[in-house]
Amino acid sequence: MDENKVMRKRVLTLAVPSIIENMLLSIVEYADTAMVGSLGPMATAAVAVNTPVTWLFNSTIMAISVGGTVAVAQSVGAGKNEKAKRLTDQAFMAVVLFSAVVLVGLLVMSRWIPVWMGAEPEIIDTAVTYLRIIAVGLPFAFISIVFNGILRGSGDTKTPLKLNMLANILNVIGNFLLIFPERDILIGDISIHMWGAGWGVAGAAISTTISRAVAAVLVILMMTRQPVIKLTISKIIPDRELLGQIFRIGIPSALERLSISSGQIVFFRVVSSLGTASLAAHQLANTAESLAYMPAFGFQIAATTLVGQLVGARDFDGARKSCSVTFRLALIVTLGFTAVLLLGADFLIGMFTPSEEVVHLGASALRIMAVAETFSTMAMVYTGALRGAGDTKQPFFVCIVSMWGIRIPLSFILVHVFHLGLSGAWVAMAMDQMFRGLLMMRRFKKNGWEKRLSGLTM
């Protein structure tokens, strides 16, 4: 079989389950957002005001998730299965300790966070309740993130798909039952009396937390039965060398995500200064845009896994080829979804809200970002490839420059100097993605990672 065909098959074998997983996640986010959005712009804003903060804490787990994923991928590629098992144990110990710290911190700060984020007084109580409930579920989410990453690093992208599919189904069912009050539902001419808790935004948070807990318990059970990366909780002893390897790879990725998430908080403050309608539109446009960038995450995972395993096997030429093939396939998918964003922006936002003002603002933002989706995919795939090669520092440096040197100052200028509103903020975000994509591709193609690895032993 042709070498390129073999590589495309390997890429798709890894990427397709992750793409399906991420697309399902997008669909669930659509359903979640639409259910909350039906309660009105203030409910949407109460959720939106906490989103950058949860992103911030989610980004810190990258130190363990990316470090564990890449270290396991390279160990599997090198045929060191026993080391892969020990890395799994160390990652579990680290994520449990980290989760406990984050949970306590969020619960302590929950009353002030929405205020710091610029929430208007009428949504603060709802936002605080939502954040406290979501905080309880974050440790479960962190465990799933780390273990799903390790599974993918070992080459298993189907198990995370199955687990997340179950969690997403539970989340949608929970939303349906917990957000809305008891009511009659018409299906054709048949009326069905449906029980409902009527907890509104809090119901959405409870549903998310329950689904995350179920997914975490199941992934832990699955990991105890894995042949190559088996979790042995009873035998976990801190290993400074293996923890050091995980964090050497992972900390730059965590700093990368922290630079993005902290920048998003500042960016969010710029958006929130435009009022509740713009804030709601921003949240809905972000959810709708996930339709385009979620598939790119699947290809990013494929790039990280393939490059990591090929680097572990010391096949640097194969690593470069795998990245090129992955990007070409990702680009085809991205262009299709970009057309959907451009042509269906009003429909996509209108699914979430009856407010004409919010639909207009959100659709304009979506069309602006659609222009940059190709560069966003470029950034994701080449970032994944650099991570697989163990070069996590360069993506960190690029993200600092693109977020803090482009998006933040440009958004402030376009919103507060030129008064372009939400559209101005999204123009700044699009420029950030374009710059980031070009620099990530340039870094990988320069082969600096290969020169560094040539003198190392795995």
N, C-alpha and C positions, 0 to 999 in steps of 0.2 A: 504494500500500500504506500502511496506517495507520502513523503515525510510531513508535508504541510497538512495533509488530510488527517494523519495520525495525531498531529498536534491540535488541530481543530476539534477532533473528537475528544481529546483529553480535556481541552478547555471547556467544551460544552458539557462534558460529564460532570465537571466540578461546578460550572457556572449555572446550568439550567435549574438544578434544585434550589440554589441560592436565589436565582432570579424569581422563581415561583414563590419562594418563601417571602422575598421582599415585596413582590407584587401583592401577595395576600395581606402582608402587613399594611401596604398602601390602601387596599380595599377596606381593611378593618379600620384604619385611621379615617378613611372617608366616612364609614358608617358611624364611627365614634363621634367625629366632628359634626356630622349631619344631625345626629341625635341631640348632642349638646346645643348645636346651632339652632335647632328648632325651639329652644327655650328662649332665644333672643340674643342680641349682640352682647349684652352684659354677661351672660353665661359664658359665651365664647371668650370674651375678654378675661374673665376670671381664670379660665384655664390657660389662656395665652400668656398671662403675666407671669406664670410660674415656669413656662416652657424653657426659657433660656437658663434658668437656675438648675433645672433637672438635667439639661444638656451639659452644664458645667460639671456637675457631679458625675454624670455618665462618662464624661471625657477622662476623668481621673482614673477610671477603671481600665483605661487603655494601657496603662503601665503593666498591668497583669495580663490583660487579654491579648494584646499584640505580642508582648514578650513571650507568653506561653505558646501562642499560635506559631510564631516564627521558630522558636527554639524546638518545638515538637516537630514541625515540618522538616527542619534541617536534620534533626536526629533520625527521623523516619527515612529521609532520603539517604542518610549515611548508613542505614541498617542498624542503628543503635536503639533497639526497641526497649531495652531495660532502662536506658537513660530517659526515654520518652515517658515511661511509666513514673519514674521518680519526679520528672518535671511536672506531671499532672498533679501529683500529691502536693508539691510545693505551691503550685498555683492555687489549689483549693484552700490550703492553710492561709495564704496571703489574702484571698478574696473574702474569707470569713472575717478576718481581723479588720480589714479595710471597711467592710460593710457595716460593722458595728460602730465604727467611728463616724461614718457618714450619717447613719440613722440618728444617732444622738445629736450630732451637729444640726441636722435639718429640723428636728423636733424643737430644739432650743431656739433656733432662729426663725421659726415659721411665722411668728407674729409680725416680724419686721420686714421679711423679704418682699412681700407684695408692695409695701410702702416704698422700699428702696427702688423697686422696679417701676415706680411711677403710676401705680394703680390708682384710679379715681376712687374716692371714699365709698361710693355705693357698692363697689364690688370687693372691697377688702375682706370682709368676713367670709364671703363665699370662697375667695381665693385662698385664705388661710386654711379653711376646712379641707379644701381640695389638696393643698400641699401636704398637710399632716397625714392624710390617708395615703397619698402617693409615696411619702417617705417610708412608710411601713413596708411597702412593696419593693422598694429599691434594692435591699439586700438580695431578694429572690431574683430580681432582674440582673444584678451583677453576677450572681452564680451562673445564670443561664448564658450571659454574654461570654464569660470566660470559658466555660465548658464547651459551648457551641463553637467558639473559636478554635479550641484545641481539637475538637472532632474534625473541623474543616482542615486544620493543619495536617492532620493524619490522612486526609483524603476522603473523609466521610462527610459529604454535604447533604445526604438524604436524611440522616437522623435529626439534625437541627430543623430541617423542613417539616418532618412529621410532628416534632414536639411543638414548634411554633404554630403549626396549623391547628393543633388541638387548643393551644392557649388562645389563639385568635378567635376560634369558634366559641370558646367559653366566654371570652370578653364581650363578643357581640350579644350572646344570649343574656349575659349579666346586665349589659347596658339596657337591653330591651325590657328587662324585668325590674331593674332598680332605678332607672332614671325617671320613668313615666309613672303616673298614678294608675290606679285601677280604672279600666275603661272598657268600652265595647268596640270591637274591631270588625269592620265589614269586609267580608271576602265574597264578592259577588252579591248575592241576595242573602247570604248567611251572616248572621251576627254572632260573634264569639265574645263572651265576657272574659277579659284577660286581667289577671291579677297584676298589680304593679305596686312597688314600694313608694314611688313618687319622691325619691330623694334628690332628684335633679343632678347638679354637678357632683355632689357627694356620691351619688349612686354610680356615676361614671368612674370615679376614683376607686370605689370599693370593688367594682367589677374588674378593673385593671389589676388591682392588688391581688385579688383571688386568682385570676388567670396566671399571673406571674408566679405565685406560690406553687400552683399545680405544676407549671412547667419546670420550676427549679427542682422540686422533689423528683420528678420523673427523670430529669437529666442526670441527677446524682445517681439514681438507681441504674440508669443506662451505663454510666461511666464505671460502675463497679463490675460490669460484665463485659467490658471491652477487652479484646485479646491483646492489643498493642499498647493502648494508653489506659490500662486498667487503674481505677482509683482504689487505693487501699487505705481507708481513713484510719484504721486502727494502728497502722504502721508509720504514720506520718511523723517524721522527726525533722526539725529545721536543718536545711542544708545550705550553708552560706554560699558555696560555689554555684549551685543550681539557681538559688534565688538571685545571686549576682548576675547570672546570665540572663534570666528573665527580665530583671530590671534594667540591665544595660541596654537591652534591645527595646524594652517597653517604655522606659521613662521619657525618651525623646518624643515618642508617639503620644504619650499622655500630655507632655508639654505642648505638643502641636495642637492637640484637641483643646487644651486649656486656653491656648492663645486664641483659637477660633471661638470657643464658648464665651470667654471673657469679652472678646470683641463683640460677640453677638449680644451680650448684655448691654454694652454701651450702644450698639446699633439699635437695640430694642428700645432704649431710652429715647433715642432720636425719633423712632416711630411712634412711641407712646405719647410723645409731646404733641402729636397731630390729632389726638382725641380717640374716643372709643370706637368710632366707625372705622378709622384707619387701622387701629389695633386689631379689630376683628377681621378686617380684610387681609391684613398681613398674615394672621394665623391661618386663615382659610386658603390663601394663596400658597403658603408654605406646604400645607397638606396636599393641595392639588398638584404642586410641582413635584411631589414625591413620586407621582406617576412616571415621571421621566427619569429621575435620578436613582430610584430604588433598583431598577435593573442594572445600573452601572455598579452598584454595590456588589451584585452577584459576580460580575466580571473582575471587580477588585479582589474579591475573595479568591477567585481562580488564579489571578496573577500572583497573589501572595503565596498560595499553596504550591503552585507549580514552580515558581522561581525559588522558593524556599527549599523544596525537595531537590530540585536540580542543582542548586548551589551546594546542598548537603552532599550530593553525589559528585561534586566538583565538575559539573557539566555547565560551564559558563556560557558557551555558545548556545546550548539548548535553552538556558534561562532567558537569553536575549530574544531568541526566536519565539518562545512561549509568550513573552510580553507583547511582541509585535502582533502575533496572531490574536491574542486576547483583545488588544485595542481595536483591531479592525472589526472583529465581531461585535464588540461593544458599540462601535460607532454606527454600525448598521441599525442596531436596535434603538439607539438614541435618536437618530434622525427620524425614525418612525414616530416616536413619542413626542418629539419636538413639533411635528406637524399637528399632532393632537392638541398640544397646548396652544398653538397659534390659532387653530381653527375653532377649537371648542372652549376657549377660555371662559366666555360668559356662562355656558352651560355647566362647566365644572364648578365654578364658584356658586352659581345659582342652585346647585344641588344642596348646598349647606345652609342657605339663608334666604328669607323672603325680602330682605332689605335691598332695594334697588341701588342705594348709595354704596353699600358694601360690595355688591356684585360688580358695579362699575370700577371701583377702586381696585378690587382684587383681580379682575380680568385684565386691567391695564398692567398691573404688576406682573402677572403671568406671561403676558406677551413680551414684556421686556426681558424677562429671564430666559424665555425660550431661545432667544438669540445666542445665549451663552451656554446652552446645554452641552454642546459639543466639547467646549473647553472644560466644562465641569466633569464630563466623562473622562477626558484626557487626564485631568488631575487625579481622579479616583484610581484609574488603572495604573498609571505610572507610580502613584504613591504606594499602591499595593505591591507593585513589583520591587520598588526600593525597600519596602519593609521585608519582603521575602528574602532579599539579599542581605538583610541585617543593617541597611543604611537608613536608619530612622531619624538621623540628625538633620539631613538636608530638607526633608519635608517640614520639619519644625521651623527651620530658618525661613523657608519660602512662605510658610503660613504667617509668620510674624510680619514679614514685609507686606504681603498682600492684604492681610486683615487690617493691620495698624497703620500701614503706609498708604493704602488705597481706600479700602471700604469705609473706615471710620471717618477720616478727614473729608473724603469726597461726599459722603452722605450728609455730613453736617453742612457742608457748603451748599449742596443742591437743595437741601430742605430749608435751611435757615437763612441762606443768603439769596438764592435764586427762587425760593418759595415754590419748589416743584412738588411738594407734598410726598405722598407714598411712592409715586413714580420715580421721584428723584432718589429716594433711598434704594429702590430696586435697581436703578441704573448703576449706582455705586456697587451694589452686590454683584451685578453682572460683570463689571469691570474687574472686580476682585477675582472672580472665577476664571476669566480669560487670562489674566496675568499668571495665576497659579498653575493653570493647565500647561501653558507654554514652558514655564520654568521647570515643572516636574518632568516633562518629557525631555527637556534639554539635559537635566541632571542624569537621568538614566542612560541616555544615549552617549554621554561622555565617558561611561564605563569607569567612573571613579570607584564605584563599589567593587568592580572586578579587580582593580589594582590593589585595593585594600585586602581583599580576600585571598589573593594569590600567595601571600606570604603567611597565611594562617592555616592551622589545622583544625578541622571540625571536631 
